Amino acid sequence: MTQTAAVAGERLWIEVHEAPPDHLPEVIPQLSPEQAAEAQARDEQYRREWQAINKALRDNAMAVTRAMSLVQRAG
């Protein structure tokens, strides 16, 4: 297996089987079903919160646009 890394605008090729043991990537443990369900629930909550934030920003932008239009018509 070969990995690349950008170093000062150049590519550096590293042979993983030749790398010292302390430079090898760590193994990522698998999540238990409970942990996976909790992570999915957190992700869904995060997405719902961002949807609400984006909606509020869009609504606010629309209100500002309408107010500017009313000011221009009145002035």
KOLDREN-281530 format. One record per residue (C-alpha): x, y, z; residue number from 0. Coordinates in steps of 0.1 Angstrom, whole numbers. Layout:
<nodes>
{east=X north=Y up=Z k=NUM}
...
</nodes>
This chain:
<nodes>
{east=0 north=0 up=0 k=0}
{east=13 north=35 up=-9 k=1}
{east=3 north=68 up=7 k=2}
{east=10 north=103 up=-6 k=3}
{east=15 north=135 up=13 k=4}
{east=20 north=170 up=0 k=5}
{east=53 north=184 up=11 k=6}
{east=63 north=219 up=-1 k=7}
{east=43 north=215 up=-33 k=8}
{east=57 north=181 up=-41 k=9}
{east=44 north=146 up=-36 k=10}
{east=61 north=123 up=-11 k=11}
{east=55 north=86 up=-16 k=12}
{east=57 north=65 up=15 k=13}
{east=56 north=27 up=14 k=14}
{east=35 north=17 up=44 k=15}
{east=51 north=-17 up=47 k=16}
{east=85 north=1 up=51 k=17}
{east=73 north=26 up=77 k=18}
{east=84 north=22 up=113 k=19}
{east=57 north=8 up=136 k=20}
{east=52 north=40 up=155 k=21}
{east=43 north=58 up=122 k=22}
{east=16 north=34 up=111 k=23}
{east=-21 north=45 up=112 k=24}
{east=-40 north=35 up=142 k=25}
{east=-69 north=10 up=139 k=26}
{east=-103 north=26 up=143 k=27}
{east=-125 north=4 up=165 k=28}
{east=-160 north=-5 up=152 k=29}
{east=-189 north=11 up=170 k=30}
{east=-213 north=-11 up=189 k=31}
{east=-249 north=-11 up=176 k=32}
{east=-259 north=12 up=205 k=33}
{east=-231 north=36 up=198 k=34}
{east=-240 north=37 up=161 k=35}
{east=-276 north=44 up=169 k=36}
{east=-266 north=72 up=192 k=37}
{east=-243 north=87 up=166 k=38}
{east=-270 north=85 up=140 k=39}
{east=-295 north=102 up=164 k=40}
{east=-269 north=130 up=170 k=41}
{east=-264 north=134 up=133 k=42}
{east=-301 north=137 up=126 k=43}
{east=-305 north=162 up=155 k=44}
{east=-275 north=182 up=141 k=45}
{east=-292 north=182 up=106 k=46}
{east=-325 north=193 up=120 k=47}
{east=-309 north=222 up=139 k=48}
{east=-290 north=234 up=108 k=49}
{east=-322 north=232 up=87 k=50}
{east=-339 north=254 up=113 k=51}
{east=-310 north=279 up=113 k=52}
{east=-309 north=280 up=75 k=53}
{east=-347 north=286 up=74 k=54}
{east=-345 north=314 up=99 k=55}
{east=-316 north=330 up=79 k=56}
{east=-336 north=327 up=46 k=57}
{east=-367 north=341 up=63 k=58}
{east=-347 north=370 up=78 k=59}
{east=-331 north=378 up=45 k=60}
{east=-365 north=378 up=28 k=61}
{east=-378 north=402 up=55 k=62}
{east=-349 north=425 up=50 k=63}
{east=-354 north=425 up=12 k=64}
{east=-391 north=433 up=16 k=65}
{east=-383 north=461 up=41 k=66}
{east=-358 north=476 up=17 k=67}
{east=-383 north=475 up=-11 k=68}
{east=-409 north=492 up=10 k=69}
{east=-384 north=519 up=20 k=70}
{east=-375 north=525 up=-16 k=71}
{east=-412 north=528 up=-27 k=72}
{east=-419 north=552 up=2 k=73}
{east=-389 north=574 up=-4 k=74}
</nodes>
